[in-house]
């Protein structure tokens, strides 16, 4: 089985790129982030033509997540509230950032973690609180069947210095501060494994390159798109890669797909 994650930065803008990629890389589940479209306008038909089903949670112009699956998914839910309840989820579901579904014996969780905007800003504090709620959400899912979790998405956190082309001064840069890293590490302490690092230990491999600085041309990137697996599922992983080919296209997303292959 192959599962991929890709922040497409507007599904309607990149629709042809995404469908072409799926034809060339027929993964079983594709997790999309930043779809940026309300549910009723999501372009479902092109995916159905390719033999996929779409499960979506979107909003106008911002955020939005979707699961594109070859097989029907079960136990599909959007947001934190179906798992944690309204009291704990609070207002965190107003932004569409979470969707999950089960395929076989694997529960796929697709996330778009808040960016945080700027260090010490309100959005930064929101991001840190969001990650606290995420930990409780995942801890709850671990107590359900199936407990094999594949957690995919744009985490907007470079967990280690080797995940940044130039980590100098990263303590003051959004997506690399100590507090963000600690918040994500607390989530991973549930027993989650970064599957890309299982197969690739060296730096220089990134999933996001800033448009504004022409980062892709010089491979001045960040690895912020991750796939985390529970231990038993990690044992079944045979490969994990970042596909930079879509980033070379005209008007691409600023992110590249990340793929895991499971036995």
Secondary structure, DSSP 8 states (H G I E B T S, - for coil): -EEEEEE-S-TTTSHHHHHHHHHHS--SEEEEE---S-GGGS-HHHHHHTT-EEEEE--SSS--EEEEESS--EEEEESSHHHH-HHHHTTTTSS--EEEEEETTEEEEEEE----SSTTSHHHHHHHHHHHHHHHHHHHHHTSSS--EEEEEE-----SGGGBS--TTGGGSTTSSHHHHHHHHHHHTTTEEEHHHHH--SS---SEE-TTTTTTTTT-EE--EEEEEEHHHHTTEEEEEEE-GGGGSTT--SB-EEEEEE-
